[in-house]
């Protein structure tokens, strides 16, 4: 595995982990408070969609880089 492919794969795993945490929060609601303000479920939905899309794009990029 080349160095750049390894970094792309690590980034894809990081975004996938963020997507899974966001999905967990959507399914089993638990409060998140930042600066005294509660973060809404809409924010978790957006984080899930965006991080999942980035993860898929990076996994595809790592696969294409390998061939």
N, CA, C, O and CB atoms as a CASP TS submission, in Angstrom:
PFRMAT TS
TARGET T0000
AUTHOR 0000-0000-0000
METHOD Language model
MODEL 1
PARENT N/A
ATOM      1  N   UNK     1       0.847  -1.165   0.000  1.00  0.00           N
ATOM      2  CA  UNK     1       0.000   0.000   0.000  1.00  0.00           C
ATOM      3  C   UNK     1       0.898   1.236   0.000  1.00  0.00           C
ATOM      4  O   UNK     1       1.783   1.366   0.846  1.00  0.00           O
ATOM      5  CB  UNK     1      -0.967  -0.006   1.219  1.00  0.00           C
ATOM      6  N   UNK     2       0.669   2.133  -0.944  1.00  0.00           N
ATOM      7  CA  UNK     2       1.487   3.336  -0.990  1.00  0.00           C
ATOM      8  C   UNK     2       1.093   4.290   0.131  1.00  0.00           C
ATOM      9  O   UNK     2       0.028   4.165   0.735  1.00  0.00           O
ATOM     10  CB  UNK     2       1.354   4.027  -2.354  1.00  0.00           C
ATOM     11  N   UNK     3       1.973   5.239   0.390  1.00  0.00           N
ATOM     12  CA  UNK     3       1.750   6.175   1.481  1.00  0.00           C
ATOM     13  C   UNK     3       0.470   6.985   1.290  1.00  0.00           C
ATOM     14  O   UNK     3      -0.313   7.124   2.229  1.00  0.00           O
ATOM     15  CB  UNK     3       2.934   7.106   1.611  1.00  0.00           C
ATOM     16  N   UNK     4       0.245   7.525   0.083  1.00  0.00           N
ATOM     17  CA  UNK     4      -0.940   8.340  -0.156  1.00  0.00           C
ATOM     18  C   UNK     4      -2.217   7.501  -0.075  1.00  0.00           C
ATOM     19  O   UNK     4      -3.242   7.975   0.414  1.00  0.00           O
ATOM     20  CB  UNK     4      -0.843   9.024  -1.521  1.00  0.00           C
ATOM     21  N   UNK     5      -2.157   6.265  -0.552  1.00  0.00           N
ATOM     22  CA  UNK     5      -3.325   5.400  -0.469  1.00  0.00           C
ATOM     23  C   UNK     5      -3.664   5.095   0.991  1.00  0.00           C
ATOM     24  O   UNK     5      -4.838   5.005   1.353  1.00  0.00           O
ATOM     25  CB  UNK     5      -3.085   4.095  -1.247  1.00  0.00           C
ATOM     26  N   UNK     6      -2.650   4.939   1.816  1.00  0.00           N
ATOM     27  CA  UNK     6      -2.857   4.685   3.234  1.00  0.00           C
ATOM     28  C   UNK     6      -3.525   5.880   3.909  1.00  0.00           C
ATOM     29  O   UNK     6      -4.426   5.702   4.728  1.00  0.00           O
ATOM     30  CB  UNK     6      -1.525   4.365   3.918  1.00  0.00           C
ATOM     31  N   UNK     7      -3.092   7.094   3.572  1.00  0.00           N
ATOM     32  CA  UNK     7      -3.702   8.295   4.145  1.00  0.00           C
ATOM     33  C   UNK     7      -5.150   8.457   3.687  1.00  0.00           C
ATOM     34  O   UNK     7      -6.011   8.839   4.479  1.00  0.00           O
ATOM     35  CB  UNK     7      -2.891   9.535   3.763  1.00  0.00           C
ATOM     36  N   UNK     8      -5.419   8.172   2.428  1.00  0.00           N
ATOM     37  CA  UNK     8      -6.788   8.252   1.917  1.00  0.00           C
ATOM     38  C   UNK     8      -7.678   7.235   2.634  1.00  0.00           C
ATOM     39  O   UNK     8      -8.807   7.547   3.011  1.00  0.00           O
ATOM     40  CB  UNK     8      -6.815   8.011   0.386  1.00  0.00           C
ATOM     41  N   UNK     9      -7.160   6.016   2.819  1.00  0.00           N
ATOM     42  CA  UNK     9      -7.912   4.975   3.507  1.00  0.00           C
ATOM     43  C   UNK     9      -8.177   5.361   4.964  1.00  0.00           C
ATOM     44  O   UNK     9      -9.271   5.125   5.476  1.00  0.00           O
ATOM     45  CB  UNK     9      -7.157   3.641   3.439  1.00  0.00           C
ATOM     46  N   UNK    10      -7.188   5.951   5.632  1.00  0.00           N
ATOM     47  CA  UNK    10      -7.365   6.384   7.026  1.00  0.00           C
ATOM     48  C   UNK    10      -8.415   7.499   7.123  1.00  0.00           C
ATOM     49  O   UNK    10      -9.220   7.513   8.055  1.00  0.00           O
ATOM     50  CB  UNK    10      -6.015   6.872   7.616  1.00  0.00           C
ATOM     51  N   UNK    11      -8.407   8.416   6.178  1.00  0.00           N
ATOM     52  CA  UNK    11      -9.423   9.465   6.150  1.00  0.00           C
ATOM     53  C   UNK    11     -10.810   8.910   5.929  1.00  0.00           C
ATOM     54  O   UNK    11     -11.775   9.355   6.551  1.00  0.00           O
ATOM     55  CB  UNK    11      -9.105  10.469   5.076  1.00  0.00           C
ATOM     56  N   UNK    12     -10.908   7.925   5.031  1.00  0.00           N
ATOM     57  CA  UNK    12     -12.201   7.296   4.773  1.00  0.00           C
ATOM     58  C   UNK    12     -12.717   6.584   6.017  1.00  0.00           C
ATOM     59  O   UNK    12     -13.910   6.641   6.317  1.00  0.00           O
ATOM     60  CB  UNK    12     -12.093   6.309   3.605  1.00  0.00           C
ATOM     61  N   UNK    13     -11.828   5.915   6.740  1.00  0.00           N
ATOM     62  CA  UNK    13     -12.243   5.258   7.986  1.00  0.00           C
ATOM     63  C   UNK    13     -12.681   6.273   9.040  1.00  0.00           C
ATOM     64  O   UNK    13     -13.634   6.030   9.780  1.00  0.00           O
ATOM     65  CB  UNK    13     -11.101   4.401   8.537  1.00  0.00           C
ATOM     66  N   UNK    14     -11.991   7.400   9.107  1.00  0.00           N
ATOM     67  CA  UNK    14     -12.371   8.451  10.052  1.00  0.00           C
ATOM     68  C   UNK    14     -13.757   9.002   9.760  1.00  0.00           C
ATOM     69  O   UNK    14     -14.567   9.172  10.672  1.00  0.00           O
ATOM     70  CB  UNK    14     -11.355   9.579  10.019  1.00  0.00           C
ATOM     71  N   UNK    15     -14.032   9.281   8.487  1.00  0.00           N
ATOM     72  CA  UNK    15     -15.361   9.773   8.122  1.00  0.00           C
ATOM     73  C   UNK    15     -16.433   8.707   8.339  1.00  0.00           C
ATOM     74  O   UNK    15     -17.559   9.029   8.720  1.00  0.00           O
ATOM     75  CB  UNK    15     -15.370  10.231   6.663  1.00  0.00           C
ATOM     76  N   UNK    16     -16.092   7.445   8.101  1.00  0.00           N
ATOM     77  CA  UNK    16     -17.044   6.369   8.353  1.00  0.00           C
ATOM     78  C   UNK    16     -17.361   6.270   9.842  1.00  0.00           C
ATOM     79  O   UNK    16     -18.516   6.063  10.213  1.00  0.00           O
ATOM     80  CB  UNK    16     -16.495   5.032   7.836  1.00  0.00           C
ATOM     81  N   UNK    17     -16.363   6.414  10.687  1.00  0.00           N
ATOM     82  CA  UNK    17     -16.586   6.392  12.125  1.00  0.00           C
ATOM     83  C   UNK    17     -17.490   7.547  12.556  1.00  0.00           C
ATOM     84  O   UNK    17     -18.386   7.358  13.378  1.00  0.00           O
ATOM     85  CB  UNK    17     -15.251   6.455  12.870  1.00  0.00           C
ATOM     86  N   UNK    18     -17.258   8.740  12.005  1.00  0.00           N
ATOM     87  CA  UNK    18     -18.111   9.883  12.309  1.00  0.00           C
ATOM     88  C   UNK    18     -19.544   9.634  11.849  1.00  0.00           C
ATOM     89  O   UNK    18     -20.489  10.002  12.548  1.00  0.00           O
ATOM     90  CB  UNK    18     -17.560  11.149  11.653  1.00  0.00           C
ATOM     91  N   UNK    19     -19.714   9.019  10.691  1.00  0.00           N
ATOM     92  CA  UNK    19     -21.054   8.702  10.191  1.00  0.00           C
ATOM     93  C   UNK    19     -21.751   7.707  11.114  1.00  0.00           C
ATOM     94  O   UNK    19     -22.948   7.835  11.372  1.00  0.00           O
ATOM     95  CB  UNK    19     -20.977   8.138   8.761  1.00  0.00           C
ATOM     96  N   UNK    20     -21.016   6.720  11.610  1.00  0.00           N
ATOM     97  CA  UNK    20     -21.626   5.735  12.507  1.00  0.00           C
ATOM     98  C   UNK    20     -22.016   6.352  13.845  1.00  0.00           C
ATOM     99  O   UNK    20     -23.059   6.007  14.401  1.00  0.00           O
ATOM    100  CB  UNK    20     -20.671   4.571  12.737  1.00  0.00           C
ATOM    101  N   UNK    21     -21.203   7.251  14.364  1.00  0.00           N
ATOM    102  CA  UNK    21     -21.550   7.941  15.617  1.00  0.00           C
ATOM    103  C   UNK    21     -22.781   8.819  15.406  1.00  0.00           C
ATOM    104  O   UNK    21     -23.656   8.874  16.269  1.00  0.00           O
ATOM    105  CB  UNK    21     -20.355   8.800  16.125  1.00  0.00           C
ATOM    106  N   UNK    22     -22.854   9.499  14.275  1.00  0.00           N
ATOM    107  CA  UNK    22     -24.027  10.325  13.971  1.00  0.00           C
ATOM    108  C   UNK    22     -25.278   9.473  13.826  1.00  0.00           C
ATOM    109  O   UNK    22     -26.350   9.856  14.294  1.00  0.00           O
ATOM    110  CB  UNK    22     -23.796  11.132  12.691  1.00  0.00           C
ATOM    111  N   UNK    23     -25.149   8.321  13.182  1.00  0.00           N
ATOM    112  CA  UNK    23     -26.292   7.420  13.044  1.00  0.00           C
ATOM    113  C   UNK    23     -26.734   6.895  14.405  1.00  0.00           C
ATOM    114  O   UNK    23     -27.931   6.783  14.671  1.00  0.00           O
ATOM    115  CB  UNK    23     -25.945   6.249  12.113  1.00  0.00           C
ATOM    116  N   UNK    24     -25.775   6.575  15.261  1.00  0.00           N
ATOM    117  CA  UNK    24     -26.103   6.110  16.614  1.00  0.00           C
ATOM    118  C   UNK    24     -26.880   7.182  17.371  1.00  0.00           C
ATOM    119  O   UNK    24     -27.846   6.880  18.071  1.00  0.00           O
ATOM    120  CB  UNK    24     -24.817   5.735  17.389  1.00  0.00           C
ATOM    121  N   UNK    25     -26.453   8.438  17.224  1.00  0.00           N
ATOM    122  CA  UNK    25     -27.172   9.523  17.905  1.00  0.00           C
ATOM    123  C   UNK    25     -28.574   9.706  17.337  1.00  0.00           C
ATOM    124  O   UNK    25     -29.499  10.040  18.077  1.00  0.00           O
ATOM    125  CB  UNK    25     -26.390  10.834  17.789  1.00  0.00           C
ATOM    126  N   UNK    26     -28.744   9.493  16.043  1.00  0.00           N
ATOM    127  CA  UNK    26     -30.076   9.602  15.455  1.00  0.00           C
ATOM    128  C   UNK    26     -30.996   8.488  15.941  1.00  0.00           C
ATOM    129  O   UNK    26     -32.185   8.720  16.160  1.00  0.00           O
ATOM    130  CB  UNK    26     -29.985   9.573  13.936  1.00  0.00           C
ATOM    131  N   UNK    27     -30.462   7.291  16.109  1.00  0.00           N
ATOM    132  CA  UNK    27     -31.290   6.158  16.521  1.00  0.00           C
ATOM    133  C   UNK    27     -31.557   6.131  18.024  1.00  0.00           C
ATOM    134  O   UNK    27     -32.675   5.843  18.450  1.00  0.00           O
ATOM    135  CB  UNK    27     -30.630   4.867  16.106  1.00  0.00           C
ATOM    136  N   UNK    28     -30.544   6.429  18.821  1.00  0.00           N
ATOM    137  CA  UNK    28     -30.649   6.389  20.277  1.00  0.00           C
ATOM    138  C   UNK    28     -30.305   7.771  20.809  1.00  0.00           C
ATOM    139  O   UNK    28     -29.183   8.019  21.250  1.00  0.00           O
ATOM    140  CB  UNK    28     -29.711   5.296  20.894  1.00  0.00           C
ATOM    141  N   UNK    29     -31.286   8.670  20.761  1.00  0.00           N
ATOM    142  CA  UNK    29     -31.061  10.075  21.041  1.00  0.00           C
ATOM    143  C   UNK    29     -30.369  10.262  22.382  1.00  0.00           C
ATOM    144  O   UNK    29     -30.831   9.766  23.409  1.00  0.00           O
ATOM    145  CB  UNK    29     -32.374  10.835  21.017  1.00  0.00           C
ATOM    146  N   UNK    30     -29.256  10.983  22.357  1.00  0.00           N
ATOM    147  CA  UNK    30     -28.618  11.423  23.593  1.00  0.00           C
ATOM    148  C   UNK    30     -28.201  12.878  23.394  1.00  0.00           C
ATOM    149  O   UNK    30     -27.804  13.274  22.298  1.00  0.00           O
ATOM    150  CB  UNK    30     -27.382  10.513  23.967  1.00  0.00           C
ATOM    151  N   UNK    31     -28.295  13.664  24.457  1.00  0.00           N
ATOM    152  CA  UNK    31     -28.050  15.106  24.310  1.00  0.00           C
ATOM    153  C   UNK    31     -26.567  15.438  24.155  1.00  0.00           C
ATOM    154  O   UNK    31     -25.701  14.821  24.776  1.00  0.00           O
ATOM    155  CB  UNK    31     -28.612  15.852  25.509  1.00  0.00           C
ATOM    156  N   UNK    32     -26.306  16.428  23.310  1.00  0.00           N
ATOM    157  CA  UNK    32     -24.972  17.002  23.157  1.00  0.00           C
ATOM    158  C   UNK    32     -25.126  18.501  23.368  1.00  0.00           C
ATOM    159  O   UNK    32     -25.931  19.157  22.707  1.00  0.00           O
ATOM    160  CB  UNK    32     -24.337  16.668  21.738  1.00  0.00           C
ATOM    161  N   UNK    33     -24.344  19.028  24.299  1.00  0.00           N
ATOM    162  CA  UNK    33     -24.402  20.456  24.601  1.00  0.00           C
ATOM    163  C   UNK    33     -23.037  21.078  24.334  1.00  0.00           C
ATOM    164  O   UNK    33     -22.018  20.609  24.840  1.00  0.00           O
ATOM    165  CB  UNK    33     -24.842  20.699  26.073  1.00  0.00           C
ATOM    166  N   UNK    34     -23.033  22.134  23.537  1.00  0.00           N
ATOM    167  CA  UNK    34     -21.798  22.862  23.225  1.00  0.00           C
ATOM    168  C   UNK    34     -22.021  24.324  23.580  1.00  0.00           C
ATOM    169  O   UNK    34     -22.898  24.983  23.022  1.00  0.00           O
ATOM    170  CB  UNK    34     -21.393  22.699  21.709  1.00  0.00           C
ATOM    171  N   UNK    35     -21.231  24.817  24.498  1.00  0.00           N
ATOM    172  CA  UNK    35     -21.339  26.220  24.897  1.00  0.00           C
ATOM    173  C   UNK    35     -22.689  26.566  25.498  1.00  0.00           C
ATOM    174  O   UNK    35     -23.166  27.691  25.347  1.00  0.00           O
ATOM    175  CB  UNK    35     -21.082  27.107  23.716  1.00  0.00           C
ATOM    176  N   UNK    36     -23.304  25.622  26.171  1.00  0.00           N
ATOM    177  CA  UNK    36     -24.601  25.863  26.799  1.00  0.00           C
ATOM    178  C   UNK    36     -25.787  25.700  25.865  1.00  0.00           C
ATOM    179  O   UNK    36     -26.931  25.815  26.305  1.00  0.00           O
ATOM    180  CB  UNK    36     -24.625  27.228  27.371  1.00  0.00           C
ATOM    181  N   UNK    37     -25.549  25.439  24.613  1.00  0.00           N
ATOM    182  CA  UNK    37     -26.618  25.246  23.628  1.00  0.00           C
ATOM    183  C   UNK    37     -26.677  23.789  23.223  1.00  0.00           C
ATOM    184  O   UNK    37     -25.646  23.166  22.971  1.00  0.00           O
ATOM    185  CB  UNK    37     -26.404  26.142  22.388  1.00  0.00           C
ATOM    186  N   UNK    38     -27.888  23.243  23.158  1.00  0.00           N
ATOM    187  CA  UNK    38     -28.052  21.844  22.770  1.00  0.00           C
ATOM    188  C   UNK    38     -28.001  21.700  21.248  1.00  0.00           C
ATOM    189  O   UNK    38     -28.601  22.490  20.519  1.00  0.00           O
ATOM    190  CB  UNK    38     -29.379  21.284  23.317  1.00  0.00           C
ATOM    191  N   UNK    39     -27.285  20.693  20.789  1.00  0.00           N
ATOM    192  CA  UNK    39     -27.168  20.412  19.360  1.00  0.00           C
ATOM    193  C   UNK    39     -28.386  19.589  18.943  1.00  0.00           C
ATOM    194  O   UNK    39     -28.700  18.583  19.580  1.00  0.00           O
ATOM    195  CB  UNK    39     -25.826  19.656  19.028  1.00  0.00           C
ATOM    196  N   UNK    40     -29.069  20.007  17.885  1.00  0.00           N
ATOM    197  CA  UNK    40     -30.285  19.340  17.450  1.00  0.00           C
ATOM    198  C   UNK    40     -30.029  18.093  16.618  1.00  0.00           C
ATOM    199  O   UNK    40     -28.905  17.820  16.196  1.00  0.00           O
ATOM    200  CB  UNK    40     -31.122  20.289  16.669  1.00  0.00           C
ATOM    201  N   UNK    41     -31.092  17.351  16.396  1.00  0.00           N
ATOM    202  CA  UNK    41     -31.021  16.132  15.603  1.00  0.00           C
ATOM    203  C   UNK    41     -30.748  16.436  14.131  1.00  0.00           C
ATOM    204  O   UNK    41     -30.158  15.616  13.428  1.00  0.00           O
ATOM    205  CB  UNK    41     -32.315  15.339  15.742  1.00  0.00           C
ATOM    206  N   UNK    42     -31.172  17.603  13.665  1.00  0.00           N
ATOM    207  CA  UNK    42     -30.923  17.980  12.275  1.00  0.00           C
ATOM    208  C   UNK    42     -29.426  18.060  11.998  1.00  0.00           C
ATOM    209  O   UNK    42     -28.964  17.682  10.921  1.00  0.00           O
ATOM    210  CB  UNK    42     -31.596  19.323  11.952  1.00  0.00           C
ATOM    211  N   UNK    43     -28.680  18.551  12.967  1.00  0.00           N
ATOM    212  CA  UNK    43     -27.232  18.627  12.823  1.00  0.00           C
ATOM    213  C   UNK    43     -26.631  17.238  12.696  1.00  0.00           C
ATOM    214  O   UNK    43     -25.713  17.026  11.903  1.00  0.00           O
ATOM    215  CB  UNK    43     -26.613  19.364  14.009  1.00  0.00           C
ATOM    216  N   UNK    44     -27.144  16.292  13.473  1.00  0.00           N
ATOM    217  CA  UNK    44     -26.647  14.916  13.383  1.00  0.00           C
ATOM    218  C   UNK    44     -27.003  14.298  12.038  1.00  0.00           C
ATOM    219  O   UNK    44     -26.210  13.544  11.474  1.00  0.00           O
ATOM    220  CB  UNK    44     -27.220  14.060  14.523  1.00  0.00           C
ATOM    221  N   UNK    45     -28.184  14.609  11.520  1.00  0.00           N
ATOM    222  CA  UNK    45     -28.578  14.094  10.208  1.00  0.00           C
ATOM    223  C   UNK    45     -27.653  14.641   9.124  1.00  0.00           C
ATOM    224  O   UNK    45     -27.199  13.893   8.259  1.00  0.00           O
ATOM    225  CB  UNK    45     -30.046  14.463   9.896  1.00  0.00           C
ATOM    226  N   UNK    46     -27.374  15.929   9.169  1.00  0.00           N
ATOM    227  CA  UNK    46     -26.461  16.527   8.188  1.00  0.00           C
ATOM    228  C   UNK    46     -25.059  15.949   8.324  1.00  0.00           C
ATOM    229  O   UNK    46     -24.408  15.661   7.319  1.00  0.00           O
ATOM    230  CB  UNK    46     -26.418  18.052   8.354  1.00  0.00           C
ATOM    231  N   UNK    47     -24.590  15.778   9.548  1.00  0.00           N
ATOM    232  CA  UNK    47     -23.266  15.195   9.765  1.00  0.00           C
ATOM    233  C   UNK    47     -23.209  13.778   9.227  1.00  0.00           C
ATOM    234  O   UNK    47     -22.199  13.379   8.648  1.00  0.00           O
ATOM    235  CB  UNK    47     -22.906  15.207  11.252  1.00  0.00           C
ATOM    236  N   UNK    48     -24.289  12.999   9.408  1.00  0.00           N
ATOM    237  CA  UNK    48     -24.337  11.631   8.906  1.00  0.00           C
ATOM    238  C   UNK    48     -24.253  11.602   7.384  1.00  0.00           C
ATOM    239  O   UNK    48     -23.447  10.864   6.817  1.00  0.00           O
ATOM    240  CB  UNK    48     -25.615  10.935   9.376  1.00  0.00           C
ATOM    241  N   UNK    49     -25.075  12.396   6.730  1.00  0.00           N
ATOM    242  CA  UNK    49     -25.129  12.393   5.265  1.00  0.00           C
ATOM    243  C   UNK    49     -23.798  12.861   4.664  1.00  0.00           C
ATOM    244  O   UNK    49     -23.277  12.238   3.739  1.00  0.00           O
ATOM    245  CB  UNK    49     -26.281  13.294   4.769  1.00  0.00           C
ATOM    246  N   UNK    50     -23.260  13.943   5.186  1.00  0.00           N
ATOM    247  CA  UNK    50     -22.028  14.503   4.626  1.00  0.00           C
ATOM    248  C   UNK    50     -20.838  13.579   4.875  1.00  0.00           C
ATOM    249  O   UNK    50     -20.050  13.324   3.965  1.00  0.00           O
ATOM    250  CB  UNK    50     -21.750  15.889   5.224  1.00  0.00           C
ATOM    251  N   UNK    51     -20.705  13.076   6.104  1.00  0.00           N
ATOM    252  CA  UNK    51     -19.554  12.224   6.398  1.00  0.00           C
ATOM    253  C   UNK    51     -19.649  10.880   5.682  1.00  0.00           C
ATOM    254  O   UNK    51     -18.622  10.325   5.292  1.00  0.00           O
ATOM    255  CB  UNK    51     -19.435  12.002   7.900  1.00  0.00           C
ATOM    256  N   UNK    52     -20.847  10.347   5.501  1.00  0.00           N
ATOM    257  CA  UNK    52     -20.997   9.104   4.749  1.00  0.00           C
ATOM    258  C   UNK    52     -20.628   9.319   3.280  1.00  0.00           C
ATOM    259  O   UNK    52     -19.962   8.478   2.677  1.00  0.00           O
ATOM    260  CB  UNK    52     -22.440   8.572   4.868  1.00  0.00           C
ATOM    261  N   UNK    53     -21.058  10.438   2.710  1.00  0.00           N
ATOM    262  CA  UNK    53     -20.719  10.738   1.316  1.00  0.00           C
ATOM    263  C   UNK    53     -19.204  10.906   1.148  1.00  0.00           C
ATOM    264  O   UNK    53     -18.628  10.397   0.187  1.00  0.00           O
ATOM    265  CB  UNK    53     -21.451  12.016   0.847  1.00  0.00           C
ATOM    266  N   UNK    54     -18.568  11.608   2.071  1.00  0.00           N
ATOM    267  CA  UNK    54     -17.117  11.781   1.993  1.00  0.00           C
ATOM    268  C   UNK    54     -16.392  10.450   2.146  1.00  0.00           C
ATOM    269  O   UNK    54     -15.398  10.196   1.466  1.00  0.00           O
ATOM    270  CB  UNK    54     -16.639  12.763   3.064  1.00  0.00           C
ATOM    271  N   UNK    55     -16.886   9.609   3.033  1.00  0.00           N
ATOM    272  CA  UNK    55     -16.270   8.299   3.239  1.00  0.00           C
ATOM    273  C   UNK    55     -16.362   7.448   1.974  1.00  0.00           C
ATOM    274  O   UNK    55     -15.383   6.814   1.579  1.00  0.00           O
ATOM    275  CB  UNK    55     -16.939   7.573   4.416  1.00  0.00           C
ATOM    276  N   UNK    56     -17.517   7.432   1.347  1.00  0.00           N
ATOM    277  CA  UNK    56     -17.696   6.655   0.121  1.00  0.00           C
ATOM    278  C   UNK    56     -16.774   7.184  -0.976  1.00  0.00           C
ATOM    279  O   UNK    56     -16.149   6.405  -1.697  1.00  0.00           O
ATOM    280  CB  UNK    56     -19.172   6.701  -0.344  1.00  0.00           C
ATOM    281  N   UNK    57     -16.692   8.514  -1.100  1.00  0.00           N
ATOM    282  CA  UNK    57     -15.824   9.104  -2.115  1.00  0.00           C
ATOM    283  C   UNK    57     -14.359   8.737  -1.878  1.00  0.00           C
ATOM    284  O   UNK    57     -13.639   8.420  -2.825  1.00  0.00           O
ATOM    285  CB  UNK    57     -15.987  10.625  -2.132  1.00  0.00           C
ATOM    286  N   UNK    58     -13.917   8.778  -0.632  1.00  0.00           N
ATOM    287  CA  UNK    58     -12.530   8.449  -0.331  1.00  0.00           C
ATOM    288  C   UNK    58     -12.238   6.968  -0.538  1.00  0.00           C
ATOM    289  O   UNK    58     -11.168   6.616  -1.036  1.00  0.00           O
ATOM    290  CB  UNK    58     -12.199   8.844   1.093  1.00  0.00           C
ATOM    291  N   UNK    59     -13.172   6.092  -0.164  1.00  0.00           N
ATOM    292  CA  UNK    59     -12.960   4.665  -0.413  1.00  0.00           C
ATOM    293  C   UNK    59     -12.853   4.385  -1.908  1.00  0.00           C
ATOM    294  O   UNK    59     -12.014   3.589  -2.330  1.00  0.00           O
ATOM    295  CB  UNK    59     -14.101   3.835   0.200  1.00  0.00           C
ATOM    296  N   UNK    60     -13.695   5.033  -2.711  1.00  0.00           N
ATOM    297  CA  UNK    60     -13.618   4.850  -4.162  1.00  0.00           C
ATOM    298  C   UNK    60     -12.304   5.404  -4.704  1.00  0.00           C
ATOM    299  O   UNK    60     -11.699   4.808  -5.595  1.00  0.00           O
ATOM    300  CB  UNK    60     -14.812   5.535  -4.858  1.00  0.00           C
ATOM    301  N   UNK    61     -11.857   6.548  -4.168  1.00  0.00           N
ATOM    302  CA  UNK    61     -10.591   7.134  -4.600  1.00  0.00           C
ATOM    303  C   UNK    61      -9.413   6.237  -4.251  1.00  0.00           C
ATOM    304  O   UNK    61      -8.479   6.106  -5.042  1.00  0.00           O
ATOM    305  CB  UNK    61     -10.402   8.506  -3.970  1.00  0.00           C
ATOM    306  N   UNK    62      -9.445   5.622  -3.083  1.00  0.00           N
ATOM    307  CA  UNK    62      -8.368   4.720  -2.681  1.00  0.00           C
ATOM    308  C   UNK    62      -8.368   3.473  -3.570  1.00  0.00           C
ATOM    309  O   UNK    62      -7.306   2.951  -3.908  1.00  0.00           O
ATOM    310  CB  UNK    62      -8.514   4.323  -1.190  1.00  0.00           C
ATOM    311  N   UNK    63      -9.554   3.000  -3.946  1.00  0.00           N
ATOM    312  CA  UNK    63      -9.638   1.809  -4.800  1.00  0.00           C
ATOM    313  C   UNK    63      -9.112   2.121  -6.200  1.00  0.00           C
ATOM    314  O   UNK    63      -8.408   1.305  -6.795  1.00  0.00           O
ATOM    315  CB  UNK    63     -11.097   1.294  -4.877  1.00  0.00           C
ATOM    316  N   UNK    64      -9.451   3.297  -6.727  1.00  0.00           N
ATOM    317  CA  UNK    64      -8.993   3.682  -8.060  1.00  0.00           C
ATOM    318  C   UNK    64      -7.482   3.918  -8.066  1.00  0.00           C
ATOM    319  O   UNK    64      -6.807   3.638  -9.057  1.00  0.00           O
ATOM    320  CB  UNK    64      -9.730   4.946  -8.538  1.00  0.00           C
ATOM    321  N   UNK    65      -6.969   4.426  -6.970  1.00  0.00           N
ATOM    322  CA  UNK    65      -5.525   4.689  -6.879  1.00  0.00           C
ATOM    323  C   UNK    65      -4.729   3.391  -6.882  1.00  0.00           C
ATOM    324  O   UNK    65      -3.571   3.364  -7.299  1.00  0.00           O
ATOM    325  CB  UNK    65      -5.205   5.496  -5.612  1.00  0.00           C
ATOM    326  N   UNK    66      -5.356   2.321  -6.415  1.00  0.00           N
ATOM    327  CA  UNK    66      -4.674   1.042  -6.363  1.00  0.00           C
ATOM    328  C   UNK    66      -4.556   0.359  -7.704  1.00  0.00           C
ATOM    329  O   UNK    66      -3.697  -0.505  -7.879  1.00  0.00           O
ATOM    330  CB  UNK    66      -5.369   0.149  -5.425  1.00  0.00           C
ATOM    331  N   UNK    67      -5.396   0.722  -8.655  1.00  0.00           N
ATOM    332  CA  UNK    67      -5.344   0.040  -9.959  1.00  0.00           C
ATOM    333  C   UNK    67      -4.562   0.810 -10.983  1.00  0.00           C
ATOM    334  O   UNK    67      -4.431   0.364 -12.123  1.00  0.00           O
ATOM    335  CB  UNK    67      -6.729  -0.201 -10.480  1.00  0.00           C
TER
END
